[in-house]
């Protein structure tokens, strides 16, 4: 009898251990809800923009072409794209991380290298705090399906088109900061204009599919965000050009005085160049000097002065499974 009792106890202990191990091990799911990016000091992800055309990359008046580029949701300006009826707009979004690390190596004080970051659609996390000013949206983190920012307004700044449509909108906190930025630039003799702000998920779907049809998935993923992964959908991002519209969301914008002014001063008003040059392996998108993202003055200054990306600042990403 004692032998049977001992055997039963042993079976219970072993079975409990196996169940605990299976539950605690965990696997990366295709889709999970997260409050903030994991505080991994040396890992991160990225996102870009979307636009096209010349003066009006998205064809506000129905005559433009989605041919240029825009913050990981657009193209790079080599070829003419699909005409845009101008009925939808740009969007941003993401996943905040106020309490996470600054993305530096605590041992050496150096910023993590690009090889420490993961930026992939293979593992997808849905953010649970899309309305945060510091939400991180990239190829790893996406917005909830159908998300629309709650407080979209029309910034009191010039645009390269006159119609009051969605892509002219931004969230109020970003719109107010944008006016301050534009006014300051004007005082320095630099005249800026908005090109593309908020963009809905349905609009992003159309744009991305057009780019895939034209250039293929691999190429499209280097300059256009997939639906739900666009920063424009958050309402905190805008593509900017000069008031003449030249090089709007095109690679030639990089050499303009407007681009230089943004690079030097955007952080003073709470904005960052979201997809900086040389950080493509971290952000996952090509260099976009026209794509600015509102994150607040403190984070913007830290990111800019340390020459890091938002991914590096938050130190967030999903570890690569080996």
Order of alpha helices (4+ residues) and beta strands (2+ residues): alpha-beta-beta-beta-beta-beta-alpha-beta-alpha-alpha-beta-alpha-beta-alpha-beta-alpha-alpha
